[in-house]
Amino acid sequence: MTVRIVKPPRGGTVRAISSKSEAHRLLICAALAEGKTTVSCPDRSEDIDATARCLNELGASVNYIECAGGRSKSGLHSRFDSCAAETAGHDHNYDKYSVSPIDRSQDGTRERNPDCGESGSTLRFLLPVCGALGFRASFHMGGRLPERPLAALYDEMASHGCALSEPGCNPLVCEGQLKSGLYTLPGNVSSQFVSGLLLALPLLEGRSVMQITGVLQSRPYVDITLEALRLFGVTITEEDGQVFHIPGVQKFCSPKNVRAGGDWSNAAFWLSLGAIGKDSVTCTGLDPNSRQGDRIAVELLSRFGAGVVCRNGSVTVSPCTLRGIDIDAGDTPDLVPALAAVACVAEGKTTIRNAGRLRIKESDRLSTVAESLTDLGADIKQTADGLEINGKKALPGGRTRSFGDHRIAMSAAILSAACTGTVVIRDADAVRKSYPGFFNDLETALGGEYRIIGE
């Protein structure tokens, strides 16, 4: 679908959508728990739906319940504004998942066919969980997911009792019983491998140890996993941040009600808009103490020179004179598309480094950020592991595309606020992967206007 930004967003107040990083982990823990769990999650996306769908295929019962007067299911335009109350302790006002756990007494030889869509988290979390349960399953993958790296996790599972189809096969078949022991993973490929094993290994007979070699990048995502496990009563101890000790035969105890917090990764686009647009942007529903590493967006925008005020679960960012900065994206690569848009109009040079893993996302994000923002007039080039951006006072705008990547579409959309001409984005419906209501919020909450001009 092709979208024209008829009127760039200016500013206003918008509620942060539910964190898909938290939702994935909470849904999986709930499916492994004893007893029923309610996971409050006012916002759905293709990725969250993929995890819910796969858990149902593995034998859980995951159902989405809308609050009274909930939003319509109109895809790109959908929002549940009637469920947007921010009052603490009133989770009954939120749309939620009702999760009854997987029946672990099921016949392990029965074929299961989980469809992961394009969700890397779903595949990398549930593959080892399936091995720990001893289930036979064929994992179906869409988009670039079959091309994304899996070797390190694949090798560890294969050497600990699981039989898997040849690398690169789609579907990927997993069978056999994962066994406890010593697991070794590199820290510089994907933190999702670490999280997947942390979710799976407590289920096994016997104690396991996971050794991380090198620097564990994207560490905050592992912290989100550990926090979810703690909520469900699972005990894991660490040694020097490189070794995880995981007792076996642990029970996941349902806390009955849990809630996915506001998503700092997607909120970063609106906060970045506040830095480059005409008026300030306030994003509500953000926990300053969240385990999400992308909350550092507040610090980075302040370093750019934007005005930043944090108060009572909301963040307000106001436009000021911006200057280029140096950014180490090792722990927070998902921020790069939003921060790159800010850098395009920040005086001087911005260097983004330690972001090589962006080449194996939904697109090669270093390449696609550079190409999409260059289409709009930015002065940006790739390096081996990052980007170099020379800021301009304004950009002319133009036509670009998302490359099927939700964060590329959102980056181009917010940069329209700093363009003198119209911005047109092809394949803009990629936002459905994480934020189906993105363009609706751009229009209804933040003063923009868009038109769908073609498929």
N, C-alpha and C positions, 0 to 999 in steps of 0.2 A: 504494500500500500504506500502511495506517495502522499506526503503531507506538505502543504505550503504554510509557513508561519506568516499569516496575513498581518498580524500585529504582535510584535515581540512582547514577552512578559515583562512587566515593570517591577512589581513587588506586591507584598501582601503577606497573608498568614496562611500556612498550609500545615496539615497534620502529617507527621512522618508515618509512612506505611509500616506494616509489621516486618520485622527482620526475617528474611528467608533463611539466613544462616542459623538463627535461633530456632525457627520453626522446623527445619529439617531434623535437627538434633532432638528437639522435644517430642516430635512425632515418633521417631524411632525408639527413644527411651520408653515412651508410653506404650508402644507396641510390644516391648520386651518386659513390661512390668506385670506385676500380679495385681489384677483388678483394673477397673475402668478409670480413665483419665480424661479430663476436659482440658484441651489446649486452646486458650483464647487467642484468636488470630483474625483481626478484622479484615485483613487483606490477603487475597489469594493471588497466586501467579502460576505460570506454567511449571516452574521448577518445584514449587511447593506441592502442586497437584501431582507432579510425577512421583514424589516420595509417598504421598498418600495412596496413590494408585498402586504402587509397587508393594506397599505394606499390605494392602488388601489382597493382592495376588499371593503374598506369602502366608496368608491365613489370618491376618488381623481384621478387625472391623473398624474402618476409619470413615466417619460420616461427617459432612459439613452441615452445621446448623446455623441458619440465619436468624438474627434477632428480628423482632417484630418490625415491620416496615423497612426491611433491609433493601439494599440496592438491587438494581436489575442486573441481569447477566448480559450486558451488551458489549462485552469485550473491551475495546479501546476506550469506550466512553464510561465504563462502569465505575461507580464509587458507592460506598456504603455510608454516606454522610450522616444518616440517622444513627449510626453506631460509632460516631467519632468522639463520644464523650471521653474526657481525659480524667475524670474523677477517680482517684485511687479507691480500690476496694469495691468497684462496681463492675466486675468482669461479666456479670450477667447481661450487661448492655452490649457486649461485644459478640460478633459472630465467632464461632468456635468449631473446633474439631472434637467430636466425641470418639474416643479410641478405646476399643476393647482389644486385649492383647492377642498375640499369635498363640495358637494352640500348639505347643511344642511336642505334643504326643502324636502329631500327624505323621503319616507315612512319609518317611524321608525320600523314598524313591519316586514319589508322585512328581510328575513334571510340572514346574511352575514357569510362567512366562512373564516376568516383570518387564514393563516398558518404561525405560528411563527417560524417554524423549531426548532432550539435549542437556539434561542436568548431570553435570560431572559429580556434584555432591551426592546425588541419589545413587549413582553407580558405585562410587568409591566408598561410600558408607555401607551400602547394603550387600555388596559382594562379600566382604569378610563376615558380616552378620549372618548371611546365608550359609557360609562355610561353618561358622560356629554352631548353627542350628542343625547342621548335617543335611540340609535340603539340597535336592537337585533342582537347578533353575537355569533357564536360558534368558540372559539379560539382553533385551533389545535396545538399540541405541540409534539416535537420530542426529542429523547435522554433522558437525565436526567431531562429535564425541568419540566415534570409533578411532579417530586419528590422534586423540589426545593421549599423553603418556600414561601407561599403567604398569610398566615393566617391573618396577621395584616392588609394588604390592603383589603383582602376579607371581614373582619369583618367591617371595616369602610365603605366600599361601601354598604354592606348589610344593615347597620344601617342608611344609608342616601339615601334610595329609590331604590336601585338596587336589582334585584333578580338574584342570581347566582346558578348554579348547585352545587351539593355537592362537597366539597373539594376533590381533587384527581381525579376528573372526567377528561377525555380527549376524546372529546373536552370539554372545560369549557365554558358553556353558560352564557351569560350576557344579561339581558334585564331590562327595566324600565328606569326611569329618575333619575340620580344622583341629589341630592339636596344640596344646600349650607348649611353651619353651622359650628360647631366646629368639627374638625378632630383631633384625637390623635394617634400618631404613636411612637413606640419605636425607638430610634436612633441606636440600636445595631444590627438590623436584616438586613436591606437592604436600602441603600440610594435611590435605584430605586423606592421604594414605595413613598418616599417623592417627587422625581422628577416627577413621574407619576401624582400625585395629583396637583403639581404645574403647569403642562401642562394643566390639565383638569379644575380646579376650576375657572380660570378666565372666562370660558365660561358660567357659571351658573348665574341664577337670584339670586341676593343678595350677600352679603359679606360673605366670609368664613375665618376662622382662623384655622391654622394648628399648633398644639402644639406638640413639640418633647419631649419625656420623656427620661431622661438619656443622655449620650453623643452621638451626631450624628457622627457616624463613616463614613469614606469615604466622608467627607464634600466637598472635591474639586469637586466631581461629581455633587453635588447639585449646586455648583457655576457655573459649565458648563451649567446646565439647566437654571439658573437665567440669565446668559449672553445671551443665545439664546433667551429667552423671552424678554429681553431688546432690542435686535436687532429688534424684531418684535413689539415693542411698548407696551409691557405688563408691568404693574406696580405692583410690589409686594414689601412690606416693611417688614423688620425684626425687632425683638425685642430680644436682648441678644443672638442672634444666635439660639434660641430655639422656637421662635414663628414667624410664617409667617402670615401676614395680606394680604388677597387677595380680592380686589374689584371684584364684578361680572360684567357681561355683557360687558366685555372688547373685543375690536376688535384687532385681530392680523393684523398688517399693514405690508404688504410685503415691505422689503427694496430693492426688485427687484433682487439684486445679493448678494449672500453670499458665503462663502467658508469654507469648513472644513479644519482646519489647520493640520500640521504634527502631527503624533501620537507618543507621548512620551512613551506610554506603550510598543509598539512594537519596537520603536527605542532603548529602554533600553536593548534589547537583543544584538543589534550590539554594543552599547556603552560598555556593559559588555564584549563582545568579545575583544574589544580594550584593556581591562584591563588584560585579561588572555592569549591573543594570542601572536603571534610573532611580529606583527607590529601594528601601531596605526590604529584606525578606525575613520573616519570622517562621521558624519551623518548630512545631510543638510536639510533645510526646517523645522527647529524647532524654535518655538517662545519662547524665554526665559520668556516672560510675559504671557504665556498661562495660562488659568484657570485650565489646567490639572495638578492634583497633582503629577502625575508620573514624572514631570520635576525634582523632588527632586532626581531622579536617579543620576544626575550630582554631587550633594552634597555627596550622599552616596558612590559613586565610589571614590570620592576624599578622603573620610574618610578611605576607604579601603587602600589608598595609591597610587591609579592610578594617572597618569598625566592627567589633564583635562584642556582644553582650549575652551572657548566659544567666538565665534566671528561672527558677521554678520549673525545670523540665522543658524549657524552651530556649532556643538560640536565635538571636537576631543579628544579621550581618548587613552592614550598610556600606554603600560605595564610598571609597576614598581614593586618593592617589595611590596607585599600585606600582610596586617595583619588583623586578624579577628576583627569585630566590633559588637556592639549591635544595633539592628534595631527594632524600633517600627513600625509595618506595619499597624496600625489601619486605617490610611487615604489612604494608597497606597498598598492594598493587591496584586494587579496585578503585582507588581514588584518582588514579592517573588521568582518565578521560575528563573528569570534572576539573581537576587542577590545571590540566593542559589548556582548557578553555580560558581559565583566568589568566594564565601566563601569556596567552595571545595578545592581551591588551594591557599587560604590565610593563612599565618602562624598563628597558634593559633586557638582560638575558636571564632566562630560567633554564636550569639544568635538572632533568629528572634522570636518576641513575638507579642501578640495582633493580631493574624492572624487567629483566630478560624473560622471566616466566610469563609475561604478558603475551608472548608469541604463541603460547599454547592454550589460549582461552577460546571463547566462541569464535573469535577471529584472531589473527596475528595483531594484537592490539597496538603494538608500537607502530606497525605499518599502517593500520587502518585509522588510528588517531591522526597520524601525520597526513595521510591522504585526505581524510574527510575535512580536516580543519584547513589544509592548504586549499581545498576547493572553495572555501569561504574567504580566502585571502590571507591566511596566516602565514608567517615566516617560521617554518618548523621543519626540522630534519631529524632523522633517526640516527642513533649511535648503536653500538653493539648491544648495549643493555639499557637503553633509555632514549631520551629525547632532548633536543636543544631547541629552545623557542626564543625568538627575538620579538619582543612585544611591539605593538603598534597602537596608536591612539584609537583607531577604529578600523573595521574590516568592511570590504564591499558587500559581502554576502555572496550568494550564488546557489548552485545546485550541488548536492552531495548525496551520499548514500550511507546506509548503516552497516553494510557488509553482513547483514543478518545478526548484528551484535547489538543488544539492548543498550549497552553503555555508550556505544558510538552514536546511536540515534539521540540519546539524551544530551550528550555533549554538544552536538551540533545545534540542538534545539535551544539550549540556554545561551549559546554563543550568539544566537540571533539578536539578543539584547544589545550586543556591541557592534552590530552590522548596520551600515547605512542603507543597504538594499535588502530585498526579500531573500529568505532562506527556504529552499525546497529540499526535503529529505526523502529519498527513495527507500523503500523497505522499512518505513518508520514503525510498522507494527511489530518489529523485533522487541519493542518495549514490553510486550506481553510476557516475556520470559521472567521478568522480575517485578514489573510495575505497570499492569494493564491500564491503570487510570492516569498515567503520566500526562498525556496531552489534555485530558479533562481538567486536571489540576492546574496545568499551565494556563488554561483559559478561565476557569471559574474562580480559582483562588488567587491567581497571580496576574490577572489583567491582560493576558495575551489573547490571541485569537488565531485559530488555525482552520484550514480547509483540507478535506481529503479530495485530492484531484485526480486520483487514478489508482489502479491496482498495481 
